């Protein structure tokens, strides 16, 4: 009797402990699998990117969160998580099309940028009086209705020449044009007028010399032509891009997953919904 009473609690304790160990082990395995799936997804399928500036207005706005497709141009160091260098070049080696919006690593500081591809290897790109020329031919540029957006923490109407007040609401109203590349690809750009001065690089972005895109590179520009440091400027950390090596491309901007005007406050949950730009969510690029 005494022996039976002494051993029964010990057996019961062991029975209670075993399921707990199995549960802990199962959770650890699940967590490991989840990490592997996320890494595979981010490496080979999609990566996320948030718009940090107004250089791609009117198509992309500060507060837009994008999914970037990794597979269209192959894979390189730039498309690896944490920018890990596993091999040289791009495998398989594919170039974007003119007009594609791409996320890429800056050639100098490896920061993430986003611009539109204008020139491919061998193309000659030039700006004359704010007009884009490709291989000596003027790219059709049609004046369309102004791009208008309500001012918000993520839209600051930086150029006061184009600010309007309507019923107490501040509206940014920018001159907008439609450009059409060879092959029929169209997109809208902002242009505030011809720039007549030189910047600190000795470059006038509206008046450039003919630039021939080298092999293995592309020429990129922001859609907000007067507020974009792109291939018109020499490559320098935090500034111009110069000719962009194709292997620096992370992927093709695919669609807007979420967008906010920046007015939300963490301590006011209802503003999480009022700040969302619902009409932009799901927009393809």
C-alpha positions as CSV (number, residue, x, y, z in Angstrom):
1,X,0.0,0.0,0.0
2,X,2.7,2.5,1.0
3,X,4.7,1.6,-2.2
4,X,1.7,2.3,-4.4
5,X,1.0,5.6,-2.8
6,X,4.6,6.8,-3.2
7,X,5.0,6.0,-6.9
8,X,1.6,7.2,-8.2
9,X,2.3,11.0,-7.8
10,X,5.6,10.6,-9.6
11,X,4.0,8.8,-12.5
12,X,1.3,11.4,-12.7
13,X,3.9,14.3,-12.8
14,X,5.8,12.6,-15.6
15,X,2.5,12.2,-17.6
16,X,1.7,15.9,-17.1
17,X,5.2,17.1,-18.1
18,X,5.4,15.1,-21.4
19,X,2.5,16.9,-23.3
20,X,4.0,20.3,-22.2
21,X,7.4,19.4,-23.7
22,X,5.6,18.2,-26.9
23,X,3.7,21.5,-27.2
24,X,6.9,23.6,-26.7
25,X,8.7,21.5,-29.3
26,X,5.8,21.8,-31.8
27,X,5.7,25.6,-31.4
28,X,9.4,25.9,-32.0
29,X,9.1,23.8,-35.1
30,X,6.2,25.9,-36.3
31,X,8.1,29.1,-35.7
32,X,11.1,27.8,-37.6
33,X,8.9,26.8,-40.5
34,X,7.3,30.2,-40.5
35,X,10.7,31.9,-40.7
36,X,11.8,29.7,-43.6
37,X,8.5,30.4,-45.5
38,X,8.9,34.2,-45.0
39,X,12.5,34.2,-46.1
40,X,11.6,32.2,-49.2
41,X,8.7,34.5,-50.0
42,X,10.9,37.6,-49.5
43,X,13.7,36.2,-51.5
44,X,11.9,34.8,-54.5
45,X,8.4,36.2,-54.7
46,X,7.6,39.6,-53.1
47,X,9.3,42.2,-50.9
48,X,7.7,45.3,-49.3
49,X,8.7,48.9,-49.9
50,X,7.4,52.2,-48.5
51,X,7.5,55.4,-50.5
52,X,9.8,57.9,-48.6
53,X,9.6,61.0,-50.9
54,X,7.5,62.7,-53.6
55,X,9.9,61.9,-56.4
56,X,7.4,59.6,-58.0
57,X,4.3,61.8,-57.9
58,X,1.7,61.6,-59.3
59,X,1.7,57.8,-59.4
60,X,3.2,57.1,-56.0
61,X,2.7,59.1,-52.8
62,X,4.5,59.3,-49.5
63,X,2.6,56.8,-47.3
64,X,2.1,54.2,-50.0
65,X,3.3,50.7,-49.1
66,X,4.1,48.5,-52.1
67,X,4.7,44.9,-53.0
68,X,7.7,44.5,-55.3
69,X,7.8,41.4,-57.5
70,X,11.3,39.7,-57.4
71,X,11.1,37.2,-60.3
72,X,10.6,39.4,-63.5
73,X,14.3,40.3,-63.9
74,X,16.0,37.4,-62.2
75,X,17.9,37.4,-58.9
76,X,21.0,39.2,-57.7
77,X,22.6,40.4,-54.5
78,X,20.2,43.3,-54.4
79,X,17.2,40.9,-54.4
80,X,18.5,38.9,-51.5
81,X,17.3,39.6,-47.9
82,X,19.6,41.9,-46.1
83,X,21.5,42.6,-49.3
84,X,23.6,39.4,-48.9
85,X,26.2,38.8,-51.6
86,X,25.9,35.2,-52.8
87,X,27.1,35.6,-56.4
88,X,28.0,38.2,-59.0
89,X,25.5,39.5,-61.6
90,X,21.9,38.5,-62.1
91,X,20.5,35.0,-62.6
92,X,18.8,34.7,-65.0
93,X,19.9,37.9,-66.6
94,X,16.9,39.9,-67.7
95,X,16.3,43.7,-68.2
96,X,13.2,45.7,-67.4
97,X,11.1,47.2,-70.1
98,X,11.0,50.9,-70.7
99,X,8.3,52.4,-68.4
100,X,8.7,49.8,-65.6
101,X,8.8,51.2,-62.1
102,X,11.6,49.5,-60.3
103,X,13.0,49.3,-56.7
104,X,16.7,49.2,-56.6
105,X,19.8,49.6,-54.4
106,X,21.6,52.9,-54.9
107,X,25.0,52.3,-56.6
108,X,27.0,54.0,-53.9
109,X,25.3,53.7,-50.5
110,X,23.0,50.7,-51.2
111,X,19.9,52.5,-49.9
112,X,16.5,51.5,-51.5
113,X,15.3,53.9,-54.2
114,X,12.3,53.7,-56.6
115,X,12.2,55.2,-60.1
116,X,10.9,54.6,-63.6
117,X,13.1,53.0,-66.3
118,X,13.4,55.3,-69.3
119,X,16.5,54.1,-71.1
120,X,18.0,50.7,-71.9
121,X,21.6,49.8,-72.8
122,X,22.6,51.6,-76.0
123,X,19.8,54.2,-75.7
124,X,20.7,57.9,-75.8
125,X,18.7,60.0,-73.3
126,X,18.6,63.8,-73.2
127,X,16.5,66.6,-71.6
128,X,16.0,69.8,-73.7
129,X,13.9,72.5,-72.1
130,X,12.2,70.0,-69.8
131,X,11.4,67.8,-72.8
132,X,12.6,64.2,-72.8
133,X,14.4,62.9,-75.9
134,X,15.1,59.2,-76.5
135,X,17.5,58.3,-79.3
136,X,17.1,61.7,-80.7
137,X,13.3,61.7,-80.8
138,X,11.1,63.8,-78.6
139,X,8.9,61.7,-76.3
140,X,5.3,62.9,-76.8
141,X,4.2,65.0,-73.8
142,X,0.6,66.0,-73.6
143,X,-0.7,68.6,-71.1
144,X,-3.6,67.1,-69.1
145,X,-5.6,68.2,-66.0
146,X,-3.6,69.2,-63.0
147,X,-2.8,66.6,-60.4
148,X,-4.7,67.6,-57.3
149,X,-4.3,66.2,-53.8
150,X,-5.4,67.4,-50.4
151,X,-2.5,68.5,-48.2
152,X,-1.7,66.2,-45.3
153,X,1.3,65.2,-43.2
154,X,2.4,63.0,-46.1
155,X,1.6,65.6,-48.8
156,X,3.2,68.9,-47.9
157,X,2.7,71.1,-51.0
158,X,6.4,71.9,-51.1
159,X,6.1,74.3,-54.0
160,X,4.0,77.1,-52.8
161,X,3.3,78.3,-56.4
162,X,0.8,75.5,-56.8
163,X,-1.2,75.7,-53.5
164,X,-4.9,76.5,-53.6
165,X,-7.4,77.0,-50.7
166,X,-10.9,75.6,-51.3
167,X,-13.4,75.9,-48.5
168,X,-10.7,76.0,-45.9
169,X,-8.9,73.0,-47.3
170,X,-5.4,73.3,-48.7
171,X,-5.0,71.6,-52.1
172,X,-1.8,70.9,-53.9
173,X,-2.5,71.4,-57.6
174,X,0.4,70.5,-59.8
175,X,0.9,70.9,-63.6
176,X,0.5,67.3,-65.1
177,X,1.5,65.8,-68.4
178,X,1.1,62.5,-70.1
179,X,4.3,60.9,-71.7
180,X,4.2,58.0,-74.1
181,X,7.3,55.9,-74.7
182,X,8.1,54.0,-77.9
183,X,5.9,50.9,-77.9
184,X,2.9,52.8,-76.4
185,X,3.7,52.7,-72.7
186,X,2.1,55.9,-71.1
187,X,2.4,57.4,-67.6
188,X,1.8,60.8,-66.1
189,X,4.6,63.2,-64.9
190,X,4.7,66.5,-63.0
191,X,6.6,69.4,-64.5
192,X,6.7,72.8,-62.8
193,X,8.5,74.5,-65.7
194,X,11.9,74.8,-67.2
195,X,14.8,75.0,-64.7
196,X,17.3,77.6,-65.9
197,X,20.0,77.2,-63.2
198,X,22.7,74.8,-62.4
199,X,22.7,72.8,-59.2
200,X,25.8,71.9,-57.1
201,X,26.8,69.2,-59.5
202,X,26.8,71.7,-62.4
203,X,23.8,70.0,-63.8
204,X,20.5,71.5,-65.0
205,X,18.0,68.6,-64.9
206,X,16.0,70.2,-67.7
207,X,19.0,70.7,-70.0
208,X,21.4,67.7,-70.2
209,X,23.9,66.5,-72.7
210,X,23.1,63.3,-74.6
211,X,23.8,60.4,-72.3
212,X,24.4,56.9,-73.8
213,X,23.3,54.1,-71.5
214,X,26.2,51.6,-71.0
215,X,25.8,47.9,-71.4
216,X,24.4,46.2,-68.3
217,X,22.8,49.5,-67.0
218,X,19.5,51.4,-67.3
219,X,18.6,55.0,-67.1
220,X,16.0,55.9,-64.5
221,X,14.0,59.0,-63.7
222,X,11.4,60.1,-61.2
223,X,7.9,61.0,-62.5
224,X,8.1,64.3,-60.4
225,X,10.7,65.7,-62.8
226,X,11.6,68.8,-60.7
227,X,11.9,66.9,-57.5
228,X,13.9,63.7,-58.3
229,X,17.6,62.9,-58.0
230,X,18.0,60.2,-60.6
231,X,20.1,59.2,-63.6
232,X,20.4,62.8,-64.7
233,X,22.7,63.4,-61.8
234,X,26.1,61.8,-61.0
235,X,26.0,58.8,-58.6
236,X,26.6,60.1,-55.1
237,X,25.4,58.8,-51.7
238,X,22.0,60.2,-50.7
239,X,21.8,62.1,-54.0
240,X,22.0,61.2,-57.7
241,X,21.9,57.7,-59.2
242,X,23.9,58.0,-62.4
243,X,23.6,55.0,-64.8
244,X,22.0,52.2,-62.7
245,X,23.6,48.8,-62.9
246,X,20.9,46.3,-63.8
247,X,22.2,43.9,-61.0
248,X,21.2,46.6,-58.4
249,X,17.5,46.2,-59.2
250,X,15.5,44.6,-56.4
251,X,12.4,44.0,-58.4
252,X,9.4,45.5,-60.2
253,X,6.9,47.6,-58.2
254,X,3.7,45.5,-58.5
255,X,0.8,47.0,-56.5
256,X,-0.1,49.3,-53.6
257,X,-0.9,47.1,-50.6
258,X,-1.8,50.0,-48.2
259,X,-1.7,53.8,-48.2
260,X,-2.0,56.4,-45.5
261,X,-2.0,60.2,-45.5
262,X,0.0,60.3,-42.3
263,X,-2.6,61.8,-40.0
264,X,-3.2,58.6,-37.9
265,X,-2.3,58.6,-34.2
266,X,-1.5,55.4,-32.3
267,X,-3.5,56.6,-29.3
268,X,-6.5,57.3,-31.4
269,X,-7.5,54.0,-33.1
270,X,-10.3,55.5,-35.2
271,X,-7.7,57.6,-37.1
272,X,-6.1,54.4,-38.4
273,X,-9.1,54.1,-40.7
274,X,-9.7,57.8,-41.5
275,X,-6.1,58.2,-42.5
276,X,-6.2,55.3,-45.0
277,X,-6.3,56.2,-48.6
278,X,-8.8,53.5,-49.5
279,X,-9.0,54.3,-53.2
280,X,-5.3,53.6,-53.7
281,X,-5.2,50.2,-52.0
282,X,-4.8,47.4,-54.5
283,X,-3.8,49.7,-57.4
284,X,-1.5,48.0,-59.8
285,X,1.6,49.6,-61.2
